[in-house]
Amino acid sequence: MIDDIPLQERASRLQAGGLAESEVSAFLRGLDSVRAEAGVGAASMPQAAAHLGRACREGRGLLERLPAKSKRDANERAAGHALVHLLADAVWRFFRAYRQPIYDVLTAQRTRALRVEELAWAGAALLPGILPTKAELARESLSLQLDKDGLEIHQGLFFGQLLSDREIGLHLCTAMLLPTAAALARLDEFRREGRLDLGLVRLEAKGDAGYLYFHHPRILNAEDDDTLSPQETACDLILLHPGLRMGVVRGDPVEHPKYKGRRIFSAGINLTRIYQGKQSYLFYLTRDMGLLNKMFRGLAALDLAGTLEIRPEEPEQTLEKPWLAVVDGFAIGGGCQILLVMDYVIAEAGAYFNLPARKEGIIPGCANLRLPRFMGERMARQAIMFDKTFRVDEAEARTLVNEVFPRERLDHAVEACVANAVGSGMVSAGGNRKAIRIQTEPLDTFRTYMAAYACEQGFCHLSEQLVLNLERHWNAKERRL
């Protein structure tokens, strides 16, 4: 959320932090001129972008004159906070005024389907100073999260505004449902070999089912920037493979001394990586708009002209298959979010799942949108905001878990579930999934949610509270990557 910095307090707050009056005055004048000219029309976008880019560079220059974020006194912290939010307000208004011409330029009048990360880097080239480049973020990643002033906040504001526009947002959401180039490049190999080693993911075809195994054994199959691409590639390959009729998601055995040799589903996002400043903001968007939304609604396709044809008033035209998750041990955070897009969930007796968002300080993906459908809003609020853990052997957990078996019977239970699912043919599977989504989550509902998520998660990801939470609940200072 962008904090309002009262007009009469802006100069005094910045100067109280030790910033020179002349530089503060020049920065505020530039910011006021940007605010005055925004929204004149598409033709004015380049000039407005140039003026805002200059103001952003001046604002970041003032931030660099302050001590490192963790070393600032109260006045310096107030000045830094004011600079970040003054820039955020100007950037938010700029994107609101020019989101359509910006998106049309980046996508060649929407004839190109660009993914979130492609838009981020193309946008940085089009709007220097306003959106961060890869190089700028690489430099910032050398700092701990607690010392970042938040270049990535502008990415959140950018995507928040794009997704707020219905036509743009639906185009972008659909673009993220296209199969990745990596999956298309390896489809023939997967069909021929029946298995692929994608490093942090293993992929196998067994009979009618494709098995996606999380393989990050050192950190309990946690997720991060490194796991996301192979996970989405594996998801695409299962959906693209003409001989497979459903997907199965499961964790591989891990190395942690407490669980050594046991399968674990997922420990969620790699919190140490966040604390160390190495985890990107774009992970949140690409994961939920790509990997998880593909599991939920399948793959989109380009039309004969090679462009996306968006017809929101018509039924979704996606290639989709049912998915089964097998929860060994636990499904924490992001692991629990995966269960919300599954068609069936089998769990090991004694396993548990939770959404420790309160202890982390971030929004738990699309759980706020999806979890209330399964267990009601009151219980969902308790899970998300009050850190409730669900044991799969208890009645409350059965809103999310279909069957529970002892560890030694899990493999047989999975085989039986797959055989039952595919035994009567799969002609209606995609149709039934599409029909259910009409009531539960049309693509436009997802778009609306992601608009809010994109903006709010940007501030959460860079918040001081996130760092304090990780130190308090995760002992983050003592952990190493």
C-alpha positions, 0 to 999 in steps of 0.5 A: 500500500502506498502511504500518503506523504502530506504535501506540507511535510515532504520537504521537512521530512526529507531534510530532517534525514540530512538531505540537502535543501537544494537537492530536495527542492529540485526533486520535489519540483520534478515530481510535481511536474510529472504529476501535473502532466500525466494522462494528457494522452498516448502521444505524451507518454515518451516525454512523461516517461522521460521526466518521471525517469529523471525524477526516479533517478534523482529520488534514488540518488537521495536514497543513496545519500542516506546510510544503509537502511538497517543503519538509519536513525529515526529521521533517516528512516522517515526520509527513506520511507517518504522517498520510496512512497513519493516515487511509488505514488508518481509511478502508480499514477503514471502507469494508470495514465499510460498502461494501454500505450505502454502495453501496446508498444511492448506487445506490438499492438498485442500481436506478441504474447509476452510473459511477465518476466519478458514484460518486466525487462522490455518495460525496463528498456522502454522506461529507463529509470522507472522500471529496474533492469536486470543489472540494477536488480543484480546489484541490489541483490548483493544487499540483504533484504533489510537494506533494500529500499525496493526497486522491485516495488515499481515492478509490482505497481507496473503489473498491478496497473496492467492487470487492473485493465480488463483487456490488458489483464486478460491478454497477459493472463492468457499469455502466461498460459502458453507452453514455455519454449523450454517445454516445447524444445524437450517434448520430443525427448520426453515422449521418446525417453519417458523421463527427464531430469530437469535438475530440481525437478524429475519428470516421469511418464508411467502409463497414463500419468505424468509424475512431477517430482520436486527434487530440492533435497537439501532444503526440504523441496522448498521453492525459489527462483531456481526451482520455478522454471523446471517446475513449469517446464515439467507441468507443460510437458505433462499437459502437452504429452498426448499419451498422458491423461493426468498429472501427479505431483509429489516430493522426492526424498530429502537430505535433512537429518530429521527426515533423511531418506523420507519423501517430503512434499514441500517446505514452501518458499525458501525463506533464507533466500528471501532474507539474504536478498536473493529471491526475486519479486517476479517469482510470485507473479510467474509462479501463480500466473504460470505454473499454478494457473496452468495446473488449475486451467491448462494451456492456452494456444495461439491462433492460426495467425500466431496471436492470442485471441481473447474472447472472455464471453466464451468458454475457456479453450484450454488444454487441461488434465486432472492433477493429483497431489501426494502429500508426504510429510507436510505441505507448508506455505507454497506447498499448501497453495499447490493443493488448492489447484489439485483435483484430488489430494492423497496424504500420508497419515500424520502429515500436515499443511499450513499457510504461515503467512503471518509469520512470514509477512507476505501474501500466500499466493492465491490462497486468499482467493481459493482457500475460502472455497474449500473450508469457508471464510472463517476457517480460511482467515484463521489459517492465513492470518492466525497461523492455524495448522491442519493435521490430515488425520483431523476432520477440518483437514478433510476439506482439502485432503481426499484420502489419508493412508499410512506411509507404506500404503501410499504408493498403492493408493496413488496407483489406485487413484490414477487407475480409477481416474483414467479407467473410464476415459477422460473425454469429460475431464477437461469439460468438467473442470471448465464447468466448475471454474465458471462458478468458482474462478473465471479467468477475469476473477483471477485477473482482478485478484492478481492486480491487487496481489501484484501491488500489495506483494511488492510492498510486503516483499520489501517490508521491514516487517518481513525481515523482523518476522524472518528473524523472529520466527525463522532464526534467519540471521543464523541460516546460510544458503 
